[in-house]
């Protein structure tokens, strides 16, 4: 089926006639009542490109319906079916309700079809333009990250190797610096992984395939992968997820989320600290809680993450350098899968990150990340 149209008309015969006219070309959501139409607009899983409404609706008219719909779908195009009106009324309605076009009643099919075709074509072109802008922004931001965050550690490696080769640095001195060198290389490796995840997800138009995941064993496996890091700092990890807990989600995305969040917790938790993972349930989500006793984050840092703005790299409790992009990647992936992320943190009082997985995970047939905004 084609693009979706929400059609609102109080007369049952006219509504049926228009639906029959349009349903072979488009997906039509029909309603007689503007209040019911607003409910359908609210419950839609994706934005509806085109709204068509008659002016003589009850209990309020088409112009008022469009005004109210603007809060839900500000980008939708709007076509008003109305009797002939004076030009001043038309101008006022256009400004107040963001109406794209008037179509006179009784409706002439050719006029309506032409108006719909043009509106949806403009909507499509605007979408493509936004996507091109997002892609250009992503490209420039990735190059910015690469130029800033890759050059420094690689330059350090190059300098140390050159000093060793020229005899300016003894093997013993080089050995002493090797731990710092290893940390810089590991951080750079994490950054490479995250940028690859961004790029592949953004470029490949692949669907997100969900499956049943036993959550307790999944978290345990993620902790095992990071055992070397937790043991180095004597960090206690506690997995309190019940063995019976399962979620319907994409396994690869959950692995990215879990590994990034746990790695972050380990990096910013001091010696003999603690990381706890547990879950809670509400009406719409399974909430996975990651709590640590680390150094926490400022309000500004949390705000930058939640607004997709790259933070300056921070040092961990052993001078491990963070890239500033991992949690932004996690939030972007979650949003694309209809999930959410909450962050509660205060400086020197630890951090709690809540990953909210929807109970019914959708099969999304579009790029995983079609709007990465990392500044």
VMD Tcl script that draws the C-alpha trace (Angstrom):
set ca {
  {0.00 0.00 0.00}
  {0.99 3.64 -0.46}
  {1.43 6.41 2.07}
  {-1.06 6.88 4.89}
  {-3.92 9.40 4.82}
  {-6.20 10.26 7.74}
  {-9.64 11.14 6.34}
  {-12.27 12.84 8.53}
  {-15.81 13.41 7.19}
  {-19.07 13.39 9.19}
  {-21.32 12.26 6.31}
  {-21.18 8.46 6.13}
  {-21.88 8.26 2.39}
  {-19.24 10.85 1.52}
  {-16.74 9.16 3.83}
  {-17.36 5.79 2.18}
  {-17.14 7.26 -1.31}
  {-13.84 9.04 -0.63}
  {-12.39 5.98 1.11}
  {-13.25 3.83 -1.91}
  {-11.64 6.39 -4.18}
  {-8.38 6.47 -2.24}
  {-7.84 3.02 -0.75}
  {-6.49 1.44 -3.94}
  {-3.60 3.91 -3.92}
  {-3.10 4.77 -0.26}
  {-3.56 3.42 3.24}
  {-6.68 5.22 4.47}
  {-7.60 5.72 8.13}
  {-11.21 6.94 8.16}
  {-13.13 8.69 10.96}
  {-16.43 10.56 11.24}
  {-15.63 12.29 14.52}
  {-12.66 14.73 14.84}
  {-12.08 13.67 18.46}
  {-11.80 10.02 17.37}
  {-9.51 11.14 14.55}
  {-7.20 12.84 17.06}
  {-7.10 9.61 19.07}
  {-6.08 7.71 15.94}
  {-3.42 10.33 15.29}
  {-2.05 9.92 18.82}
  {-1.99 6.12 18.59}
  {-0.34 5.95 15.16}
  {3.04 4.19 15.30}
  {4.57 6.61 12.77}
  {3.75 10.14 11.55}
  {0.83 10.38 9.11}
  {1.90 12.44 6.06}
  {-1.52 13.76 5.02}
  {-4.68 14.81 6.90}
  {-7.91 15.49 5.00}
  {-10.88 16.90 6.92}
  {-14.22 18.50 6.13}
  {-14.90 21.90 7.62}
  {-18.43 20.99 8.81}
  {-17.34 18.37 11.38}
  {-18.90 18.07 14.83}
  {-18.34 18.89 17.69}
  {-15.67 21.13 16.13}
  {-14.79 21.92 12.54}
  {-11.96 20.93 10.26}
  {-9.88 24.06 10.90}
  {-10.00 23.46 14.66}
  {-9.13 19.79 14.08}
  {-6.06 20.83 12.11}
  {-5.00 23.26 14.83}
  {-5.17 20.51 17.45}
  {-3.47 17.97 15.18}
  {-0.48 20.27 14.79}
  {0.67 19.41 18.32}
  {0.80 15.71 17.37}
  {1.88 15.80 13.71}
  {3.38 19.22 12.95}
  {4.86 18.04 9.64}
  {1.64 16.63 8.19}
  {0.14 18.25 5.11}
  {-3.50 19.30 5.52}
  {-6.29 19.50 2.95}
  {-9.59 21.10 3.98}
  {-12.82 20.08 2.27}
  {-15.06 23.14 2.46}
  {-17.77 25.13 0.80}
  {-16.63 28.22 -1.07}
  {-15.44 30.86 1.41}
  {-14.32 34.45 1.09}
  {-10.60 35.02 0.62}
  {-10.06 36.51 4.09}
  {-11.42 33.39 5.83}
  {-9.14 31.27 3.66}
  {-6.05 33.35 4.50}
  {-6.80 33.23 8.24}
  {-7.37 29.46 8.15}
  {-4.14 28.89 6.21}
  {-2.15 30.78 8.82}
  {-3.85 29.39 11.90}
  {-4.19 25.73 10.91}
  {-1.24 25.29 8.51}
  {-3.53 24.17 5.69}
  {-1.81 23.17 2.45}
  {-4.85 23.40 0.19}
  {-8.63 23.92 0.08}
  {-10.73 21.56 -2.03}
  {-14.28 22.72 -2.70}
  {-17.31 20.61 -1.79}
  {-18.94 18.80 -3.43}
  {-15.56 17.20 -4.12}
  {-14.39 16.71 -7.68}
  {-12.31 13.55 -7.71}
  {-9.66 14.87 -10.09}
  {-9.06 17.99 -8.00}
  {-8.72 15.99 -4.79}
  {-6.42 13.34 -6.30}
  {-4.18 16.01 -7.79}
  {-3.96 17.87 -4.46}
  {-3.13 14.62 -2.63}
  {-0.50 13.62 -5.16}
  {1.25 16.99 -4.95}
  {1.10 17.13 -1.14}
  {2.59 13.65 -0.72}
  {5.28 14.35 -3.31}
  {6.36 17.49 -1.43}
  {6.29 15.53 1.83}
  {8.51 12.85 0.27}
  {10.97 15.41 -1.10}
  {11.16 17.16 2.27}
  {11.87 13.79 3.92}
  {14.64 13.08 1.42}
  {16.10 16.54 1.98}
  {16.09 16.03 5.75}
  {17.78 12.65 5.29}
  {20.49 14.19 3.10}
  {21.07 16.88 5.72}
  {21.31 14.21 8.44}
  {23.76 12.19 6.36}
  {25.94 15.24 5.68}
  {25.85 16.11 9.38}
  {26.75 12.53 10.31}
  {29.64 12.52 7.82}
  {31.10 15.78 9.09}
  {30.69 14.73 12.71}
  {32.32 11.33 12.18}
  {35.28 13.02 10.46}
  {35.45 15.44 13.38}
  {35.51 12.56 15.88}
  {38.14 10.71 13.84}
  {40.40 13.74 13.45}
  {40.20 14.64 17.15}
  {39.94 11.34 19.00}
  {42.07 9.14 16.72}
  {45.02 11.44 16.14}
  {46.09 11.90 19.76}
  {46.48 8.22 20.79}
  {48.02 7.29 17.44}
  {50.47 10.16 17.73}
  {51.44 8.92 21.20}
  {52.08 5.41 19.90}
  {54.12 6.78 17.00}
  {56.21 8.98 19.32}
  {56.95 6.15 21.77}
  {57.93 3.73 19.01}
  {60.16 6.37 17.40}
  {61.87 7.09 20.74}
  {62.40 3.37 21.30}
  {63.80 2.94 17.78}
  {66.19 5.92 18.16}
  {67.44 4.72 21.52}
  {65.93 7.67 23.39}
  {63.83 5.32 25.50}
  {65.05 2.16 27.18}
  {63.02 -1.01 27.01}
  {62.41 -0.69 30.75}
  {61.04 2.84 30.34}
  {58.96 1.70 27.41}
  {57.57 -1.16 29.51}
  {56.55 1.30 32.24}
  {54.63 3.35 29.67}
  {53.05 0.33 28.02}
  {50.01 0.25 30.35}
  {49.07 3.81 29.43}
  {49.69 2.93 25.81}
  {47.45 -0.13 26.08}
  {44.62 1.95 27.58}
  {44.83 4.47 24.74}
  {44.74 1.71 22.14}
  {41.75 0.04 23.85}
  {39.87 3.36 23.94}
  {40.61 3.92 20.27}
  {39.38 0.40 19.53}
  {36.10 1.10 21.33}
  {35.70 4.28 19.31}
  {36.31 2.39 16.06}
  {33.67 -0.18 17.04}
  {31.09 2.51 17.81}
  {31.74 4.44 14.62}
  {31.44 1.23 12.61}
  {28.12 0.49 14.31}
  {26.90 3.98 13.42}
  {28.06 3.80 9.84}
  {26.81 0.30 9.06}
  {23.45 0.92 10.72}
  {23.06 4.22 8.93}
  {24.11 3.07 5.48}
  {22.58 -0.42 5.34}
  {18.81 -0.33 4.96}
  {18.28 -3.40 7.07}
  {15.41 -4.45 9.29}
  {15.66 -4.99 13.02}
  {14.89 -8.63 13.75}
  {13.74 -9.37 17.29}
  {13.95 -12.64 19.20}
  {13.26 -13.95 22.68}
  {16.30 -13.31 24.87}
  {16.80 -14.86 28.34}
  {17.94 -11.69 30.06}
  {19.74 -13.10 33.13}
  {22.08 -15.31 31.11}
  {22.61 -12.55 28.55}
  {23.76 -10.11 31.27}
  {25.96 -12.82 32.82}
  {27.66 -13.42 29.48}
  {28.28 -9.68 29.06}
  {29.86 -9.52 32.52}
  {32.10 -12.50 31.72}
  {33.39 -10.66 28.63}
  {34.48 -7.79 30.87}
  {35.91 -9.90 33.73}
  {39.51 -8.78 33.10}
  {38.52 -5.13 33.47}
  {36.48 -5.64 36.66}
  {39.18 -7.81 38.27}
  {41.87 -5.21 37.57}
  {39.93 -2.73 39.72}
  {38.44 -5.28 42.16}
  {34.95 -4.16 41.17}
  {32.09 -6.32 42.44}
  {29.38 -7.04 39.87}
  {25.93 -8.21 40.93}
  {23.42 -9.62 38.44}
  {19.99 -9.56 40.10}
  {17.99 -10.25 36.95}
  {15.60 -13.19 37.60}
  {16.34 -16.36 35.64}
  {12.78 -16.34 34.29}
  {13.06 -12.86 32.77}
  {12.86 -12.67 28.98}
  {12.56 -9.81 26.50}
  {11.68 -9.64 22.81}
  {14.43 -7.55 21.24}
  {17.30 -7.52 18.77}
  {20.23 -9.48 20.19}
  {23.01 -7.51 18.47}
  {21.61 -4.16 19.58}
  {21.19 -5.39 23.16}
  {24.83 -6.52 23.11}
  {25.96 -3.05 21.99}
  {23.84 -1.41 24.70}
  {24.97 -3.73 27.50}
  {28.66 -3.69 26.63}
  {28.82 0.10 26.22}
  {27.00 0.82 29.48}
  {28.95 -1.75 31.51}
  {32.28 -0.62 30.02}
  {31.39 2.94 30.97}
  {30.50 1.90 34.52}
  {33.79 0.02 34.94}
  {35.78 2.92 33.52}
  {34.31 5.47 35.93}
  {33.99 3.29 39.05}
  {36.94 3.36 41.48}
  {38.77 0.43 43.08}
  {36.53 -1.94 45.08}
  {33.38 -0.30 43.72}
  {30.18 -2.08 42.76}
  {28.02 -2.44 39.66}
  {24.49 -3.83 40.02}
  {22.11 -4.90 37.26}
  {18.42 -5.51 37.96}
  {15.08 -5.09 36.22}
  {11.67 -3.57 36.86}
  {8.47 -3.78 34.85}
  {5.81 -1.24 33.99}
  {2.85 -1.23 31.63}
  {4.86 -0.60 28.46}
  {8.49 -1.47 29.20}
  {10.92 -3.90 30.76}
  {13.41 -1.58 32.48}
  {17.01 -2.77 32.78}
  {18.81 -0.84 35.54}
  {22.60 -0.43 35.54}
  {23.75 1.07 38.86}
  {27.33 1.86 39.81}
  {29.18 3.50 42.69}
  {31.36 5.52 40.35}
  {32.37 9.17 40.10}
  {29.08 10.14 38.43}
  {28.37 12.83 35.88}
  {27.48 16.50 35.97}
  {24.03 17.67 34.88}
  {25.63 19.17 31.80}
  {27.18 15.85 30.77}
  {23.87 14.01 31.23}
  {22.04 16.69 29.27}
  {24.54 16.47 26.40}
  {24.08 12.69 26.18}
  {20.29 12.92 26.18}
  {20.41 15.66 23.53}
  {22.84 13.74 21.28}
  {25.69 16.20 21.77}
  {29.18 14.73 21.99}
  {30.88 15.52 25.31}
  {34.55 16.18 25.80}
  {36.39 12.90 26.57}
  {36.65 12.24 30.32}
  {39.27 10.28 32.20}
  {38.21 7.25 34.19}
  {39.39 6.44 37.71}
  {42.62 4.95 36.28}
  {43.05 7.65 33.68}
  {41.19 5.55 31.11}
  {40.06 7.93 28.40}
  {36.41 7.84 27.29}
  {35.46 8.71 23.73}
  {32.26 10.58 24.66}
  {30.13 8.80 22.05}
  {29.18 5.37 23.47}
  {26.09 6.37 25.44}
  {24.88 8.59 22.60}
  {25.05 5.56 20.31}
  {23.08 3.52 22.88}
  {20.34 6.12 23.12}
  {20.06 6.47 19.34}
  {19.70 2.71 18.89}
  {17.08 2.55 21.64}
  {15.02 5.38 20.16}
  {15.06 3.71 16.77}
  {13.73 0.51 18.37}
  {10.96 2.40 20.20}
  {12.86 2.17 23.48}
  {14.04 4.85 25.90}
  {17.01 5.66 28.10}
  {17.02 7.47 31.43}
  {20.14 8.64 33.25}
  {20.28 9.57 36.93}
  {23.69 10.77 38.11}
  {25.43 13.17 40.45}
  {29.10 13.94 40.78}
  {30.80 11.51 43.23}
  {27.48 9.75 43.93}
  {27.37 7.15 41.20}
  {25.19 6.68 38.15}
  {22.05 4.75 37.27}
  {21.22 4.16 33.61}
  {17.82 2.66 32.81}
  {17.36 0.98 29.44}
  {13.63 0.75 28.65}
  {12.78 -2.10 26.27}
  {9.21 -2.04 24.84}
  {7.18 -5.15 25.61}
  {6.29 -5.54 21.94}
  {9.44 -4.90 19.94}
  {8.58 -3.67 16.42}
  {10.09 -4.96 13.19}
  {11.50 -1.70 11.89}
  {11.95 -1.65 8.12}
  {14.25 1.36 7.88}
  {17.83 2.28 8.72}
  {18.59 1.80 12.41}
  {20.00 5.29 12.74}
  {18.42 7.79 10.41}
  {18.99 10.80 12.60}
  {22.27 10.77 14.46}
  {22.90 14.23 15.92}
  {26.34 14.24 17.50}
  {27.86 17.68 17.72}
}
mol new
graphics top color blue
foreach p $ca { graphics top sphere $p radius 0.5 }
foreach p [lrange $ca 0 end-1] q [lrange $ca 1 end] { graphics top cylinder $p $q radius 0.2 }
display resetview
